[in-house]
Amino acid sequence: MLARVVAAALLALGAALVAHAGQTPGAPSRLVVVVSDLHMGEGRRTSGEWHPFEDFRWSPEFAAFLEAVDADGGRAVDLVLNGDTFELLQSSAAACRSGADLGCSEEESLVRLDRVLAAHKPDIEALGSFAKAGSNRVVLVPGDHDAALLFPRMARRVVDALGAPQGRVAVAASGTWVSSDGRVFAEHGHQVGFSRGEQVIQDLDNRLEERYPIIDNLAAAGTGVKYALAAADGIDAVALAPRLLRALLLVTPWQQFRMELDDGEVEPPVWDIAQVRSQGAAFFVSSLPDDDPLKPAAASAAASGTLTPLLQQWTDDEIAAVCNYRAAVRRARRRYEPAVTQFAPRGPAVSECPRTPETRGGQYDYFWRSRDLLFARHLEGARRRAPASAQGLAVFVHGHTHLPDRSQTSANMISGGLLKIPMEGFSPARGALSPIVINGGAWQRTITPAQYERLRTERAISDDELLRSLQPEQLAPCYGFVRIPPYTDTPAPAVRYWREADGQWGVAGGCGR
């Protein structure tokens, strides 16, 4: 659906808006701040209560954040809203006549956008004030939930709503933002990797969020839906299992696992795909840990034959990605690594996929192979789209998963020795410091799966009780973003947080006290 919307909109948009709002060639670099996944939606109901679909409830915090960013950059800031600024998929507006496979028309999308702009008037005014100050600029990069911004009238409506001088606000018609020196590239992130099947997650969100307002605030793609399915009645998870497995096994937030790169001295194994395929439906069931909320439904679907044709529909690359994911889960649980607080390392570890004979042994590292391959391929396309004057892509910023990167130690071979350098994000080029791939998470209040499970245990209640009672306002006031300070040579991105501590708001390196 989204691909068709984007393709149609790109053809219509052409050069109607500034697609490239990076830095002026030859000018000193400016402060770059990248935020994503605000998901401004329906606002409040007529009763004054928040609509359950509304995830962005933080207008005062956002206005204060913009003021702080403005001061930090001396009123010379490039603020990149890196996708899903607006929630245009999840709406109580009338269903789009175009149908689920085609998405909303431009006219239908305008109706949804106008509702959002009206509901978030203070936020739009704050953004407009920011764009008017000094030489600040605001660029909106469309994401999967606001891909309709690529329609010309949608883009103009947003630009006009901010009311800033001409050239100070733009919608990125290319779907990306690139600094004019070609060193920094920002994209929402839904374009990376295996994204087929995500529509089932969105459909379930629409059905379940009225009952469980918190499910979008779990900071790992699709995790909230798994907990909600375990709690809810009246939804046939077994029938949905084939589509859910594709969405949830292939949309892997790699940040949830340990961040070391094994000193750069190991080689990736080769999974025996033929042997994996011979396992049939059992492959999918064994890919889920025993404590995964989706495993009972997957086991029932396998027993009923529902999963039997599924493996034939998957590519070898997709199967290899799941094998790498399984290996990562096994490693994290065997070493009891609650790294990055995104993954709860409990319960029995899943088994590895079978390897080819020549790559069996401890010297082989499976951990980051799929991640590095996916991003390396994607970044090669980014390099081809960079300006002709580009000095070389150094930083790729994305969002989408709602899960921020954390600092890691990068091991690099220097003159035959080993140099360990602290860095944020990661480089998909083994043994190299760049390009850096970094995810600032969501400018939202979120809760990780590990935090959610601890809370459920502490309260001694069921998933249904916790999901019904927990509201986004009860989550920690901590909002992630990527900050890239002015540079003369190499940009140095870092994940930072706008957070409240002891009654004071400010920028910090983490959400902990």
C-alpha positions in Angstrom: 0.0 0.0 0.0 2.6 2.5 1.1 4.9 1.8 -1.8 2.0 2.6 -4.2 1.2 5.8 -2.4 4.8 6.9 -2.4 5.3 6.0 -6.1 2.2 7.9 -7.2 3.0 10.9 -5.0 6.6 11.1 -6.3 5.4 11.2 -9.9 2.9 14.0 -9.0 5.2 16.0 -6.8 8.2 16.3 -9.1 10.0 19.5 -8.2 7.1 21.2 -6.6 8.9 21.6 -3.3 12.5 21.9 -2.2 13.7 18.3 -1.9 17.2 19.2 -0.8 17.5 21.5 2.2 20.9 20.7 3.4 23.8 23.0 4.0 24.9 25.7 1.6 28.0 24.5 -0.3 31.2 26.0 1.1 29.4 27.4 4.2 30.4 26.4 7.8 28.5 23.4 9.0 25.5 23.9 11.2 24.0 22.1 14.2 21.8 19.2 12.9 19.1 17.8 15.1 17.1 14.8 13.9 13.9 13.7 15.6 11.5 11.0 14.4 8.3 9.2 15.2 6.3 12.0 16.9 3.0 10.5 15.6 0.9 13.6 16.1 -2.6 12.3 15.7 -6.2 12.8 16.6 -5.7 14.8 19.8 -8.5 14.9 22.4 -12.0 13.7 22.2 -14.9 16.2 22.7 -15.0 15.0 26.4 -11.5 16.3 26.8 -9.9 12.9 27.2 -7.1 11.8 24.9 -8.1 9.7 22.0 -6.5 6.3 22.4 -4.9 6.7 19.0 -3.1 9.8 20.1 0.6 9.1 21.0 1.9 12.7 21.0 0.7 14.2 24.3 3.8 16.3 25.1 3.2 19.8 23.7 4.9 21.7 26.6 7.9 19.4 26.6 8.2 19.8 22.8 8.0 23.6 22.9 10.7 23.7 25.6 12.9 21.3 23.6 12.7 23.5 20.4 13.7 26.5 22.5 16.7 24.6 23.9 17.7 23.4 20.4 17.4 26.9 19.1 19.7 28.2 21.8 22.1 25.3 21.4 22.6 26.0 17.7 22.8 29.8 18.0 19.6 30.0 15.9 21.4 28.3 13.0 19.9 24.8 13.2 18.8 22.2 10.6 15.9 20.4 12.4 15.1 17.2 10.5 11.7 15.7 11.4 12.7 12.2 10.2 9.4 10.5 9.4 6.1 9.8 11.1 5.7 13.3 12.3 2.0 12.9 11.7 -0.1 9.8 12.2 -2.1 9.6 9.0 -2.6 5.8 8.9 -4.3 5.3 12.2 -7.4 7.5 12.1 -11.0 7.4 13.2 -11.9 9.3 10.0 -13.9 7.6 7.4 -12.1 4.7 5.7 -10.4 5.6 2.4 -12.4 4.7 -0.7 -9.3 3.7 -2.5 -9.1 0.5 -0.5 -6.6 -1.1 1.8 -4.3 -2.1 -1.1 -4.0 1.4 -2.5 -4.1 3.6 0.6 -5.7 7.1 0.7 -6.1 9.5 -2.2 -4.7 13.0 -1.9 -8.1 14.4 -1.1 -8.7 11.7 1.6 -5.3 12.3 3.1 -6.0 16.1 3.3 -9.0 15.4 5.5 -6.8 13.4 7.9 -4.0 15.9 7.9 -6.4 18.8 8.6 -7.7 17.0 11.6 -4.2 16.5 12.9 -3.1 20.0 12.3 -6.1 21.3 14.2 -5.6 18.9 17.1 -1.9 19.9 17.4 -2.1 23.7 16.8 0.3 24.5 19.7 2.9 22.1 18.3 2.6 23.5 14.8 2.9 27.0 16.2 6.0 26.0 18.1 7.6 24.6 15.0 6.7 27.7 13.0 8.3 29.9 15.7 11.4 27.8 15.6 11.6 28.0 11.7 11.2 31.8 11.9 14.1 32.3 14.4 17.5 33.2 13.1 18.5 31.1 10.1 16.8 27.9 11.4 15.4 25.5 8.9 12.9 22.7 9.3 12.7 19.7 6.9 10.0 17.0 7.1 11.1 13.6 5.8 8.0 11.4 5.1 7.8 8.1 6.9 5.5 5.1 6.5 2.8 6.7 8.6 2.8 10.0 6.8 3.9 9.0 3.3 1.0 11.0 2.0 3.1 14.1 2.6 4.6 13.3 -0.8 1.4 14.5 -2.4 1.9 18.1 -3.5 -1.1 19.6 -1.8 -0.3 17.7 1.4 3.2 19.1 1.4 2.0 22.7 0.8 -0.6 22.4 3.5 2.1 21.6 6.1 4.5 24.3 4.8 1.7 26.9 4.9 0.6 25.8 8.4 4.1 26.6 9.9 3.9 30.1 8.4 7.7 30.5 8.2 9.5 32.6 5.5 10.0 31.0 2.1 12.7 28.4 2.0 12.8 27.8 5.8 10.4 24.8 5.8 10.4 22.0 3.3 9.0 18.5 2.7 11.7 16.2 1.4 10.3 15.2 -1.9 12.9 12.5 -2.3 11.9 10.8 1.0 15.4 11.6 2.3 17.4 14.6 3.6 21.1 15.0 2.6 23.4 17.7 3.8 24.9 19.6 0.9 28.3 18.3 1.6 26.9 14.7 1.3 28.3 13.7 4.7 24.9 13.3 6.5 22.0 11.3 5.2 18.6 11.0 7.0 15.8 8.6 6.1 12.9 7.4 8.2 14.1 3.7 8.1 11.1 1.7 6.9 12.8 1.4 3.6 15.6 -0.7 5.1 15.5 -4.4 5.1 12.5 -6.8 4.9 9.4 -4.8 5.5 6.8 -7.1 3.9 4.0 -8.0 6.3 4.0 -4.8 8.4 0.4 -4.0 7.4 -0.9 -6.7 9.7 0.7 -5.0 12.6 -0.9 -1.7 11.7 -4.3 -3.4 11.3 -4.0 -5.0 14.8 -2.9 -1.7 16.3 -6.1 -0.1 15.0 -8.2 -2.8 16.5 -6.4 -3.1 19.8 -5.3 0.4 20.8 -8.8 1.5 21.8 -8.5 -1.1 24.5 -4.8 -0.9 25.1 -3.5 2.7 24.6 0.0 1.8 25.5 0.8 -0.8 22.7 2.4 1.8 20.4 4.7 2.9 23.2 6.6 -0.3 23.6 10.0 0.5 22.2 10.5 -2.4 19.7 8.6 -2.8 16.5 5.5 -5.0 16.9 6.2 -6.0 20.5 3.1 -4.3 21.9 0.9 -6.2 19.5 2.4 -9.5 20.7 1.5 -8.7 24.3 -1.9 -7.4 23.3 -2.7 -10.6 21.4 -1.7 -12.7 24.4 -4.2 -10.6 26.5 -7.1 -10.0 24.2 -10.1 -12.2 23.4 -11.9 -12.4 20.1 -8.8 -12.3 17.8 -7.7 -15.5 16.0 -3.9 -15.2 16.4 -3.5 -18.7 14.9 -5.1 -17.6 11.6 -2.9 -14.4 11.6 0.3 -16.3 12.5 1.8 -16.6 9.0 1.5 -12.8 8.4 2.6 -12.0 12.0 5.7 -14.2 11.8 6.8 -12.4 8.6 6.3 -9.0 10.2 7.8 -9.8 13.6 10.7 -12.0 12.7 11.9 -9.9 9.9 11.6 -6.5 11.5 14.4 -6.9 13.9 15.6 -4.0 16.0 19.2 -5.0 16.3 19.8 -2.4 19.1 18.2 -4.8 21.6 21.3 -7.0 21.6 24.8 -6.5 22.8 26.8 -3.8 20.9 30.4 -5.2 20.8 31.7 -6.3 17.5 33.9 -9.1 18.8 37.2 -7.3 18.2 36.7 -7.6 14.4 38.6 -10.9 14.4 35.8 -13.4 13.5 34.1 -14.5 10.3 30.3 -15.0 9.7 29.0 -18.5 9.3 27.0 -19.7 6.3 23.6 -21.2 7.3 22.6 -24.4 5.5 19.4 -23.0 3.9 18.5 -26.3 2.2 18.5 -28.0 5.6 16.5 -25.2 7.1 13.9 -25.5 4.4 13.6 -29.2 5.1 12.3 -28.4 8.6 9.2 -26.9 7.2 6.8 -25.2 9.6 9.0 -26.3 12.6 11.5 -23.7 11.6 9.2 -20.8 12.5 8.1 -22.4 15.8 11.7 -23.0 16.8 12.6 -19.5 15.9 10.6 -18.1 18.8 11.8 -18.5 22.4 9.4 -20.4 24.7 8.4 -17.2 26.5 7.5 -15.3 23.3 3.8 -14.4 23.5 3.4 -15.4 19.9 4.8 -19.0 20.3 1.5 -20.7 21.3 -0.3 -19.3 18.2 2.7 -20.3 16.0 2.7 -23.8 17.3 -1.0 -24.2 16.8 -0.7 -22.8 13.3 2.0 -25.3 12.5 0.0 -28.2 13.9 -3.0 -27.2 11.7 -0.9 -26.9 8.6 -1.4 -23.1 8.2 2.3 -22.5 8.2 3.2 -25.3 5.7 3.4 -23.2 2.5 5.0 -20.2 4.2 8.6 -21.3 4.0 8.4 -21.6 0.2 7.4 -17.9 0.0 10.5 -16.7 1.9 13.7 -15.9 0.1 17.1 -17.3 1.2 18.1 -13.9 2.5 15.0 -13.7 4.7 15.7 -17.1 6.1 19.3 -16.2 6.8 18.2 -13.0 8.6 16.0 -15.1 10.9 18.8 -17.5 11.5 21.1 -14.6 12.5 18.3 -13.3 14.8 18.0 -16.7 16.4 21.8 -16.9 17.0 21.7 -13.4 18.5 18.9 -14.4 20.9 20.8 -17.6 21.9 23.9 -15.6 22.6 22.2 -13.0 24.6 20.4 -15.5 26.8 23.3 -17.8 27.3 25.5 -14.9 28.4 22.6 -13.4 30.4 22.9 -10.0 28.6 20.1 -7.6 29.3 22.1 -5.2 27.1 20.5 -1.9 26.2 17.6 -2.9 28.4 15.5 -3.8 25.3 15.6 -7.6 25.6 14.6 -9.7 28.6 17.3 -12.5 28.7 15.3 -15.2 30.5 14.0 -18.6 29.6 15.6 -21.3 27.5 17.7 -20.1 24.5 16.5 -20.9 21.0 18.6 -23.3 19.0 20.9 -22.2 16.1 20.0 -22.9 12.5 22.2 -25.6 11.0 25.5 -24.3 9.5 27.3 -25.5 6.5 30.2 -27.9 7.5 33.0 -25.4 6.7 31.7 -22.7 9.0 31.2 -24.7 12.1 33.3 -23.7 15.0 33.8 -20.9 17.6 35.8 -18.7 15.3 32.7 -17.8 13.3 30.6 -14.8 14.3 27.0 -14.8 13.3 25.9 -11.8 15.3 25.8 -8.8 13.0 25.9 -10.4 9.6 22.3 -9.7 8.6 22.3 -6.2 10.0 25.5 -5.2 8.3 24.5 -6.7 5.0 21.1 -4.9 5.0 22.6 -1.5 5.9 25.6 -1.9 3.6 23.3 -2.5 0.6 21.0 0.4 1.6 23.9 2.8 2.1 25.3 2.0 -1.4 22.1 3.3 -2.8 22.4 6.4 -0.6 25.9 7.1 -1.9 24.6 7.0 -5.5 21.9 9.5 -4.6 24.3 11.9 -2.8 25.2 15.3 -4.4 27.9 15.4 -7.0 30.0 17.5 -4.7 29.7 15.0 -1.8 32.8 14.2 0.1 31.6 10.8 1.1 28.7 9.5 3.2 29.8 9.6 6.9 26.5 9.3 8.9 23.1 7.7 8.1 20.4 8.6 10.6 17.1 6.6 10.7 14.2 6.0 13.1 11.1 3.8 12.6 11.8 1.1 15.3 11.2 3.5 18.2 14.4 2.0 19.7 17.5 4.2 20.1 21.1 3.1 19.6 23.5 3.2 22.5 27.2 3.6 22.8 29.4 0.7 21.8 33.0 -0.1 21.5 34.3 -0.4 18.0 37.4 -2.4 17.4 39.5 -1.3 14.5 42.7 -2.7 13.1 45.4 0.0 13.2 48.9 -0.8 11.8 48.5 -4.5 12.8 47.3 -3.6 16.3 43.9 -3.2 17.8 42.4 0.1 18.7 39.2 0.3 20.7 37.2 3.5 20.2 33.9 4.4 22.0 31.3 5.3 19.4 27.5 5.7 19.1 25.6 3.8 16.4 27.6 1.3 14.4 29.5 0.9 11.2 28.3 -1.9 8.9 31.8 -1.9 7.4 33.7 -4.3 9.6 37.0 -2.7 10.8 36.0 0.8 9.7 34.8 3.8 11.7 32.5 5.0 9.0 29.9 5.3 7.7 28.1 5.4 11.1 24.5 4.2 11.2 22.5 5.7 14.1 18.9 5.6 15.4 17.7 8.2 17.9 14.6 6.3 18.8 11.3 8.1 19.0 10.5 11.5 20.4 8.0 9.7 22.5 7.6 8.3 26.0 8.4 4.6 25.6 8.8 1.5 27.6 11.1 -1.4 26.6 9.9 -5.0 26.7 12.3 -5.7 29.6 10.9 -2.8 31.5 7.3 -3.8 30.7 7.9 -7.4 32.0 9.5 -6.1 35.2 6.5 -3.9 35.8 4.1 -6.7 35.2 6.0 -8.9 37.6 6.2 -6.2 40.3 2.4 -5.5 40.1 1.6 -9.2 39.9 -1.1 -8.6 37.2 -1.9 -10.1 33.8 -1.1 -8.6 30.5 -4.7 -7.5 30.0 -4.7 -5.7 33.3 -1.4 -3.9 32.8 -2.2 -3.0 29.2 -5.6 -1.6 30.1 -4.3 0.4 33.1 -1.0 1.8 31.8 -1.2 5.1 30.1 1.5 6.9 28.0 1.6 9.7 30.6 2.8 7.3 33.2 6.0 6.5 31.3 9.3 8.2 31.9 9.5 11.7 30.5 12.5 11.1 28.2 12.6 11.7 24.5 15.3 10.5 22.1 16.9 12.4 19.2 20.2 12.5 17.3 22.5 15.6 17.6 25.3 16.3 15.1 27.3 19.3 16.2 28.9 21.6 13.6 31.9 20.0 12.0 34.8 20.9 9.7 35.8 17.4 8.7 33.9 14.4 10.1 30.5 14.6 11.7 30.1 13.1 15.1 26.5 12.0 15.7 25.3 11.1 19.2 21.9 9.9 20.7 20.7 12.4 23.3 17.6 12.7 25.4 15.4 15.6 26.3 14.5 14.5 29.8 13.1 15.7 33.2 15.1 15.0 36.3 14.4 16.4 39.7 12.0 19.0 38.2 14.5 20.3 35.7 14.4 19.7 31.9 17.6 19.4 29.9 19.6 17.3 27.4 21.2 14.2 28.8 23.1 11.1 27.5 20.5 8.6 28.8 17.2 8.3 30.6 18.5 6.9 33.9 19.1 9.1 36.9 
